[in-house]
Amino acid sequence: MKRNVLVALAAALGSLCLASGPHAHRSKDHHRVVFDKFPSEASFLRQDLRPVVDQIIREHGELEWETVVLTSEFHTHLGIYSVIGAKMGLKAREHFGVGLDRLVVKSFAGRKPPVSCLTDGIQVSTGATLGHGTISVAENAVPAPRAHFFLGDTGICLALKEAYWQQVKGDIGRIIQRHGALTDEYWAAVRRLGIKYWAEWSRDDLFDLTLVKRP
Ligand SMILES: [Zn+2]
């Protein structure tokens, strides 16, 4: 009997949760869908990630580890802007104190890689995706690594600080000069820097935050 009451309560809470989300099929707060425990053991990892996994989890937390792993698999390579986008989306969630699928996002990263790679990291880290209809890309804006995040009518703009952006632009320019654009060596060098900045750059330092109104 007691168990039936608990089951009924859980079902009621579950439907409340579904009803309160920004779209119909928002899932419960437990964010994992397939994995129960997310892998971080060295034997699961590509060779170049094995030396930094402990540092990444220690300094940025398991959630960022998991988020950037999923971003990289989804994005089909490990890049600098996609890592920054993942960190940006997590920062926005922390600002509002919310889990996945709660924010509506407008990205200003344009539609041309490498800057537009930012938007893939934002999708994975916030759950605001094209499929859910909760993210859009601003048209007619000069592409930049920044995005607006809204919870209801409250919004913030997170923009990669100028000094970091200059460094990323300089890095990518030097890689292209040295290896040519989109060559195997180019992707290898971008990956090396993506891993380095994932490990070294804190999402608490990377972004300028300003308040914005929902249009
Ligand atoms: Zn990319």
Residues whose N, C-alpha, C, O or C-beta is under 5 A from the ligand:
A	BS01	ZN	G79 C117
